[in-house]
Amino acid sequence: MQKAEGFCVDESGWIYCPFCKCRTRTKIRADTSLKNFPVFCPKCRQECLIDVEDMKIRLSAVPDAKTQSR
């Protein structure tokens, strides 16, 4: 598994995947606060947990199990 460095959100609020750096389907507002929020990337199919405070996103944890597809 790759390291999650440079995990970011753009100026319009879109959250980017910490693994492949592609945009996820999750958008946040400037006044959003989240703790242990699951974010899923549709491109690389990775899921991770994030914490958000004042538009600063921190990787909380990476689940052990991968998302199952049919």
C-alpha positions in Angstrom: 0.0 0.0 0.0 1.2 3.5 -0.8 1.9 6.2 1.7 -0.7 9.0 2.0 1.2 12.2 1.6 -0.1 15.4 0.0 -3.7 14.5 0.8 -5.6 17.6 0.0 -8.8 19.4 -0.8 -9.1 22.0 -3.6 -10.5 25.5 -3.3 -14.0 24.4 -4.3 -14.1 21.7 -1.6 -13.5 18.5 -3.5 -11.5 15.9 -1.5 -8.7 14.1 -3.4 -7.7 10.5 -2.9 -4.5 10.1 -0.7 -3.4 7.1 -2.8 -4.0 8.0 -6.5 -4.5 11.7 -6.1 -7.8 11.6 -8.1 -10.9 13.5 -7.1 -13.4 11.5 -5.0 -17.2 12.0 -5.0 -17.0 13.8 -1.7 -17.2 17.6 -1.3 -17.0 19.6 1.9 -17.8 23.1 2.9 -15.4 25.5 4.6 -17.1 25.2 8.0 -17.1 21.3 7.9 -15.8 19.3 10.9 -15.5 15.5 10.5 -14.0 12.8 12.6 -13.3 9.2 11.3 -15.2 10.0 8.0 -14.9 7.2 5.4 -13.9 8.4 1.9 -14.0 6.0 -1.1 -12.1 6.6 -4.3 -14.0 5.3 -7.4 -10.8 5.1 -9.5 -8.4 3.0 -7.3 -11.2 1.6 -5.1 -9.4 2.4 -1.9 -11.2 3.5 1.3 -9.7 5.5 4.1 -10.9 7.4 7.2 -10.2 11.1 7.5 -10.5 13.9 10.0 -11.4 17.4 8.8 -11.0 20.6 10.8 -11.0 24.1 9.3 -10.4 22.7 5.7 -7.4 20.8 7.0 -7.6 17.1 6.2 -5.7 14.5 8.1 -5.6 10.8 7.4 -7.1 9.1 10.4 -6.7 5.4 9.6 -6.6 3.0 6.7 -9.0 0.0 7.1 -7.4 -3.4 6.8 -10.0 -5.0 4.5 -10.5 -3.9 0.9 -13.9 -3.0 -0.5 -15.4 -6.1 -2.2 -16.7 -5.8 -5.7 -19.0 -8.1 -7.5 
